């Protein structure tokens, strides 16, 4: 299959799944396997197109992003909330980056992570947790750090960064909308940092001839993610997290049937 077509397909998958609690990385690994697009370039491409999805957050929440960048610590959500949420995953990610990329980017590990992440979603939804936080500006630093601890689970490909942080937000006392929006905003610096680190270490596997493919994936991910963000927030108010958990279980079972 033409590489540009593969890039667009993967970009659409990334845009659809980056902000849903179903694991974009897991879907990209599985899709790459079935499209016979694997190897070092595939791993770097999958991380690069996440930037397209993250840019959708910057565009959609541009006022909130500018507010955070003003470094106003007096009231409401500020850069310290983001830093507290980033810290655990940054430390663990730097320590385990090479190990994760070398050994965990496989369909087999994704199957396990899909199922485990589904269990977390159900646990977060079923646990009787009193809502303490109704909006982003009510989040405490303690809640932000606790969400950051849950984000470490997403370093395991297939677990889902969105799933881990949204579940962590709910278990920390935030309502669904606040947990989801904080998950989106924390993703911006996290994914820029992760993508920058990976590209710096993997530039040798990318050539000038790959630019068209990478940009096709980037822009398709951006457009689809922008639509997905708006749709997911509306959907989350109606269906909560449990259906996404069942989807994860079903996907893990189907993939296991074909691969194991």
N, C-alpha and C positions, 0 to 999 in steps of 0.2 A: 504494500500500500504506500502511496505517496506520502512523504514525510510531512508535508504541509497539512494534508488531510488528517494525519495522525495527530499533529499538533493542535489542530482545531478541535478534534474530538476530545483530546485530553484537556484542553483549555475549557471546554464546556463542562466536562466532568468536574474540574477543579472549581469553576465558578459556582456550580450547583451545590457542591458538597463542603466547601471550605468553612461555611458558617452554620452548617447543619451538624447536629451531633452524631454524624455517621462516619467520620474520618475521610477527609479528602486524600490524605496520603495513602491510606489503605485502598481506596478506589483507584487511585492512579497506579499503584503497584499492580493491582489485579488487572486493570485495563491494559497496562503496558505488557503484562504477561500474555494476555490473549491477543494483543495486536503484534506480538513478537517485537516489541520495542523495549529492550532491556539493556543493562550494562551501565557504565559510568555516565555516559551522556544522558541516558534516561533519568538517572537519579538527579543529576544537576538540572535537567530540564524541568522535572517535577517540582523542584524547589524554586526555580526561577519563575515559573508561571504563577506561583503563589503570590508574587509581587503584584501581578495583575489584579488578583482578588483583593489584596490588601489596599490597593489604590482605590478600589470601589468604596471601602470604608472611609478613606480620607475625603473622597468627594461627597459621600452621603452625610458624613458627620463633620463637615469642614468647620462649622462654627464651634463645635465642641472641641475639635482638635486645636483650633487657634486659641480657645480659652485655656486649654491645658498648657499650651506653649507660652502663655503669659507668666507662668510661674507664680501665680497668686495662691498663697497657702492659707489665706484667711478663712475661706468658706467654700463649700462645695467640692466637687471632684477636681483634683489637681494632679500635677506631675508626680507627687509622692505616692499617690495611690497606684499609679502605673508602675513606678519603680519597685514598690513593695510587692506587687503582683508578678513582676518580671524576675526578681532576684533569685528565687529558688530554682526556676527552670534554667536560668542563665548559668548558674554555678554548676548544676548537674549536667547541663548540655555541653558546656565546655570540657568537663571531665570525661564525658562518655561519647562525644561526637563521633570520633572515628570508629569506635566499637559499634555504635548504633548503625552507622551507615554501612559498615562492612558486613555485619552479621544479622541485622534485623530487617533489612529491606527485602522481604520474601513473602510470597503468598501464604506460606505456612504460619509465619508469625502474625500476619494480618488476621488470619482466621481466629487465632487465640485472642488477639486484642479486640476484635469486633465483638466477640462474645463477652469478654470481661467488661468492656465499656458499656454494653447493654445492661449488664447487671448493675453497674453504678447508676445508670439513668433510672432504672426502676427503683433502686434503693432511695435515690434522691427524691423521686416523686412520691413514693409510698411513706417515707418517714414523716412523722407528724412534727413538722417544723413551723413554728410561729414566725410569720413574716415580720421582720424588724425594719426592713429597708424597702421603701416604695419607689425610690428614684436614685439615679446615679449620684446626685448631690448629697444623699444621705448615707452613702457608703463610708464605713470607717476604715482607718488604716489596718486595723486588725483583720477585718473582713477581706480587704485587698490581699494581705499577705497569705491568709488562709486559702483564698482562691488560687494564689500563686503556687502553693504547695500541691493543690490538685492538678495544676497545669503540668507539673513534672510527669504525671502519668502519660501525657501526650507525647513524650519523647519516645515512647514505644509505638512504632508505626502501626496504624490501624486503630489506636485507642481513641483518637479524635481530640484535638486541642479544644475545639468548641464544646464537645461533650463533657470533657473533664472540667473546664472552667465554668460552664453553665451549671452543671451538677454541683460543683464546689460553691458557686454563688448561692444556689438554692439552699444547700446544707449550711451555709453561713448566715442564712436569714434574709436573703434578698428575694424579691418576687421574680417571676420568670422573665419579665421584660427587662428589668434592671440587670439581672444576671447575664442575659443574652447581650445587651448593649455593652456592658463592661467587658465581656468576652471579645466583642468586636474591636473595641478600642485598645485593649491590651495586645491584641494580635498585631497591631500596626508596628510598634517598635520591635516586638519579638520576631516577626517574620522578616522585617528589614534586616535585623541583625543576623538572623540565621541564614538568610539568603546571601547576604554580603560575605559572611564567613565561608560559606560553601563555595561561592563563586571564586573567592580569593584562593581557595585551596584546589579548585577543580578547573581553573581556566585552561589548563593544558588539553583538556578533553573537548574543548569547544573551538571550532574553527570559524573563519569568516563565512564559509558556506552554510553555517548553521544559523546565521542571524535571522534569515527569513522565517525559519521554523520556530525559533524562540519567540520572535515578535508575534507570529500568528497565534501561538499559544497564549502569550501575554494578553493580547487585546481581546481574544475570545473569552478568557477567564474574567477580565475586567467587566465586560458588558454583561455577561451572565451573572456574575456575582452581585452587581448593582441591582439587578432584578430580584435575585435570590434574597438579599438582605431585607428588602421591603416585604416580600412575600412571607419570609420566615417569621418576622415579628407578628404579622397578622395571624399566621397559622399557629404560633406558639400560644396565643391567647385562647385558642379553641381546643387544641388537641394535647397540649403539654408534651412531656418527654416520652411517655410509655410507647406510643406507636413507633417512634424512632428506635427504641430498644428492640421491639419485635422485628423491625426491618433488619437490624444488625444481626439478630439471631438467624433470620431467614437467609440473609446473604452469606453468612459464615457457613451455614449448612449446605447451601448450593455450591459454593466454591469448594468446600471440603469433598463433596460428592464427585466433583470433576477432577480434583487434584490429588486426593489422598487415596 
